[in-house]
Amino acid sequence: MSTALETPGLSEIQRQIVELARDFARTKIEPFAAEWDRTKHFARDVIDELGKLGFLGMVTPEEYGGLGLDTLTYLLALEEIAAADASIAVSLSIHNAIPTTMLLRHGSSEQKERWLKPMARGELLAGFALSEPDAGSDAAALQAQAARDGGAAGGGGGWVLRGTKAWATNGGTADLMMIMARTDTPAARRGAKGISTFIVPTNTPSYRAGKPEDKMGLRASNTAAVVLDDLRLPAEHLLGEEGMGFVYAMEGLDAGRLGIAVQAVGIARRALEHSVAYCGERRQFGQALRQFEGVQFKLADMATRVEAARALAHVAASRKDRGENVTQIASMAKLFASETAMWVTTQAVQLFGGYGYMRDFPVEKLFRDAKVTEIYEGTSEIQRIVVARGLYPGA
């Protein structure tokens, strides 16, 4: 059974980053993860510590205050955090992937100076709001509206946002949110081409986050609805070009899905590690569980799937770092890793037997945390659609 640290061919820098992430995860996160889960405690202080170490700016270039790491190194570190607590990992993943990617690719020099640099330094935590109560997988059907403001926002040419966003990770705890809203009119809907992206500081008047959702898993991650009630923004809070927001969101999701893939790998790996240890210690019928062939086969299949899921995510990361289009393979990685996490954690609960169903044992939490990886940032069904479309380029 290997971990991210045992990945062949790591450079000295990569090894140092992964060791730093692992040490932090094992001392500052994992011992408290079960309690955070029970109390739905969002550990902002822990995320702030990670920010000071550079983990909120891993892929941001050094010129903008980040570490300037390649995608593979970022994924290696994120797996270590996810193995300790997937709730912390998803906040890091969202921040490093979608808002960061959008600002890097489409932000003005002023926007990068004002927001990207503090994000990379860990001074601002960012989130992302695309989905709505009636626009989940069909995200282009969103209805939140942004209309031009005649002069109330920063001297004219600003925007007024109205609507409700759903299931926003970091929605109630972020300092900055990337929010998708329509800039076309109800009388002239343009589908995905009528959606724009807005940079919204969460201390803006009329930004209102709902109560944290009471979730099955990732209970220490803040997930909330966001209500935009005549929220006014200056013109310079529009990111990039008007009407291009949905394109920017899809670009960000390519990066985001790789983060979710290794989050799932981290969950599955930890479930496997717990299972290997338990089956070596637990005795039934006069021998350790690991000595039963049926148990050995189950552990072998778990280990194989974890390795395969990690390898697919790393291949996608390498292609991304070479500048290749990774839409299809990012979906493959997210699809395979999330279904691996769900399958492996299910086997782990089964191996633990009655103890696996108890909250006093770790695999119960891992099982609950795994499920959402098959849902958010594109369900498994959506990932299969994306993969299938990639088989017919240009069609």
Secondary structure as GFF3:
##gff-version 3
##sequence-region A 1 395
A	DSSP	three_ten_helix	4	6	.	.	.	ID=ss1
A	DSSP	alpha_helix	12	24	.	.	.	ID=ss2
A	DSSP	pi_helix	25	29	.	.	.	ID=ss3
A	DSSP	alpha_helix	30	39	.	.	.	ID=ss4
A	DSSP	alpha_helix	44	52	.	.	.	ID=ss5
A	DSSP	three_ten_helix	62	64	.	.	.	ID=ss6
A	DSSP	alpha_helix	71	84	.	.	.	ID=ss7
A	DSSP	alpha_helix	86	106	.	.	.	ID=ss8
A	DSSP	alpha_helix	109	111	.	.	.	ID=ss9
A	DSSP	pi_helix	112	116	.	.	.	ID=ss10
A	DSSP	alpha_helix	117	120	.	.	.	ID=ss11
A	DSSP	beta_strand	126	129	.	.	.	ID=ss12
A	DSSP	three_ten_helix	139	141	.	.	.	ID=ss13
A	DSSP	beta_strand	145	149	.	.	.	ID=ss14
A	DSSP	beta_strand	158	169	.	.	.	ID=ss15
A	DSSP	beta_strand	176	182	.	.	.	ID=ss16
A	DSSP	three_ten_helix	191	194	.	.	.	ID=ss17
A	DSSP	beta_strand	195	201	.	.	.	ID=ss18
A	DSSP	beta_strand	207	209	.	.	.	ID=ss19
A	DSSP	beta_strand	223	233	.	.	.	ID=ss20
A	DSSP	three_ten_helix	235	237	.	.	.	ID=ss21
A	DSSP	beta_strand	238	239	.	.	.	ID=ss22
A	DSSP	alpha_helix	245	281	.	.	.	ID=ss23
A	DSSP	beta_strand	283	284	.	.	.	ID=ss24
A	DSSP	beta_strand	287	288	.	.	.	ID=ss25
A	DSSP	three_ten_helix	289	291	.	.	.	ID=ss26
A	DSSP	alpha_helix	293	321	.	.	.	ID=ss27
A	DSSP	alpha_helix	327	352	.	.	.	ID=ss28
A	DSSP	three_ten_helix	353	357	.	.	.	ID=ss29
A	DSSP	alpha_helix	362	371	.	.	.	ID=ss30
A	DSSP	three_ten_helix	372	374	.	.	.	ID=ss31
A	DSSP	alpha_helix	380	390	.	.	.	ID=ss32
###
